[in-house]
Amino acid sequence: MINIMTLKVEDYWDSAEVMLKDAIEMSNGRHTLKSTYEKLKSGVMNLYGVFWGDMLLSYFVTTKVIYPAKTVLCILFCGGENVIPHIKKIEDFFKREAITGGCRGVEIIGRKGWAKVLRNNPELDFVEKGVFYEMDS
């Protein structure tokens, strides 16, 4: 049975930083392991664990993003394995978290590969809305 729960960063960080390292490094300097840890400790970000029984499968990091007209729960990072078979339950969990937290939506920041996940899982409510491009100056 899949179980998703909020975790205390100080209890799980040694494992979380290993699983989240690649995702955090893909942020092009917006986030580092250190800055993520600090934001998790201060409560600006939240750490979640996805468990199958006693086995921890993956971690998720979220934060609220406040736009001028609405606030959304942003899934910033995901790290670990065996997430895709449980993706609908994970999506449903974060929808409930968003509502509980006063958010009016959920957004994901991720690799282009998530488009394939969305195509292969039509039961998901997420819709690809565009592609993000950037450059450093």
Disulfide bonds with the S-S distance in Angstrom:
none
